[in-house]
Each structure stands twice: as C-alpha cells, then as structure tokens.
C-alpha cells in the first residue's frame, strides 16, 4: 500500500460503494471529486488517459495534410489525414525538447515543423530532419527514436475518437445503445458546422457540466416556460448495460411533432427544416446522449448536435458546440444551403443562450457549494437515473486506476484511519 496517496483520492475511492449503485440506492460523489487538485490529477489519468475521446469529425479534415491540433487533458495532440487518406493521431510535442508543433487550430500542412529549433516531422509522425544535428548523432538513429508517439484512432459514424491507452478495447461495441438514435441521420451526406470553443474557461468542474446536461430533473425548475415543450415527466432512460457500456442516453417527448431549439427555447416548428428520413417517433422527441468523458449528442428532428468538453483544471473547462457555443451541428446539405441559414442559426443560438445563462447560475452555485464543510452526498431522484449511470461509469475507471497505483478502495479506508 503506497503511503503517499493523497487523502482526497482516498476519500473518493472509499465513496464508490455508495456512489456506484442503482439510482434508488446511489449517493452523490463527495465534494473532493469536484474541486481537489490532487483528485483531478488522479482523474485525468484514470479517465482521460484510458477512455475514447472525441476530437471532431472526419469531414473537418477531408484532404491529405489536413489536421486538427487539440489539447486533451493537458496533452497537445495532432489528428492528421495522411497521404494514404488514413486518419492518425499523435503527440504534438517535438521529440527534441518538447515544444508543441501546433497550438489548438485546424489547418493543412505538408510537414510539421517545430518553431523552436525547426525539427521536422511527416504527416504520419515520422522524423524528417533537424538542422545541425548531424554533428551530434547519426541521422538513422534519429529516424528511429524521434518519432511522434501514436494514439489509437477509431471512426464512428464519421466522428473521430482517440485513445491514449494502446491496450484500450475497441469503441464501437460499447456504443450500441446509440445505434437506434443514429437511424435516419445520414451523417456521411450531411454538412458539419464546426463547433466554436469557448474563448475563456468556464469555472466549474467538467463532470458538473455533463451531469447538468444529462439529467432532466432540473428542467421544469431551472428552465420554466422555455423547456415546457419537452417535459421531464415523459422522459425515458436506456438501461445501464454493465462495465463495458460507454453510453448514457435518454429521450424526452415533445408536446407535438417537429420541434427543436428556437429563440423561444424548445418549441415547434424547429429552427431548421425537419430531416425527412427520420421516423415518426424521432420527430416527436429530443434525445440526449453522452459518450463520457468529453462528448454529448442531441438528436432533434432538424439536426444532430454534438458538444465537446476540454477540462483545464479541477474547476475549469472549455466547451465546444452542443448547446454551449455555436456549431457542432450536422444538418442536411439542403439546410446548409438555405439563404436564411445564418438567420435561423441565430434564432437557435438565442434559445441556447437563455438555457445557458440559467444553467450557468446553477453550476456556479453548485461549484461554490463543494467547498462547504456541509457539502452533501444526497440521494438521487428517479429522474436522475443518468447520474447514477455516470457514477457507475466513473467508478469502473477510478477503481482501475486505483489498482494500477496499488490503491484498493477497501484498504484505503484503513489508510485514512491510520
């Protein structure tokens, strides 16, 4: 048993016996899970270094040399379409002294050149050359050792997912709960409007944002009137499928067909034309899906909307798309070609702004409350089934990291007592 384990980590691990239970018996995670720097470090390793993380859509990088540079859990990476049309992901840190090859951006390049000392890499991460290094070492040795570390990549319905763990199981088998929701959304023939990312970090924990997004219990109280068209009383949850389940999903019926997000909140008609390939059932509901730890998806009759989450610290994150910023929208080509597309999008964003302002006030207050000596570990409502599932998803990863570090939850309690 390691004796340098931070008490905050032990506190969370010891909470899992009551956190990772079905909704009728589950408890909220302890406050340390939302504000402790020590636990944040543990969590980034436990969750973000061993999970499939969405970085965007293949449509964003259609040509050889196209790339997405993004930072995930403080790790700068490059997602690149190579000369062979394959999409790869790799560390963006130069193998010399670690300067990032690119900051967060999207672009096209023939090679990646470090701005510090001009070390150069190819589109597959191979070492190409470096000024003056021939006097120090053999070029063949550099070609072997100065290769950008590779990440696992999987494409799911055109979404690019990466995984830092070379032993990670494939993504697709863990996503089967979303398959019925994807029917009728012909994403290969739809247009992706790229998500904008918040310019400034949002000041609360990344889990709090996802929790607020995925549970319907709060909507009639925090979003009166603008959420009444999608009442929480009719919500349906998909059941938890066990440790390999990688999706949390629910849907809420609309009061009438063909609704969506508008300047009045959820209402009908939707901001964009209805997608004609959707079923009658899909036209009468909104679906909220989450692929933790960094993706959410909203299914509406007029679009598929996705958001991405980028933690910056224990109480800070950036968000792209979804209901949080513009973009992250997949719409038919005919919708994107409408002459008033931008005016319609502006009306949608007005509804998003109203919802976002209401949620922001709640989340800021919730984050402040985590520092109280009276911060509760309350019970969940049946309408928070999705939070119970999220806790179970997290517990699998927390326990696995504890095992990797030689910390077991039951034993941890004794260490705290000592």
PyMOL commands that set and color helices and strands:
alter all, ss='L'
color gray80, all
select helices_A, chain A and resi 7-19+32-35+37-48+58-61+133-135+139-145+172-182+187-189+206-214+219-222+228-230+232-234+282-284+333-336+341-369+382-404+409-417
alter helices_A, ss='H'
color red, helices_A
select strands_A, chain A and resi 53-57+66-72+75-81+87-91+105-108+112-113+120-121+127-129+150-156+159-163+190-193+236-237+248-253+259-262+265-268+285-291+295-300+303-313+316-321+329-332
alter strands_A, ss='S'
color yellow, strands_A
deselect
rebuild
show_as cartoon
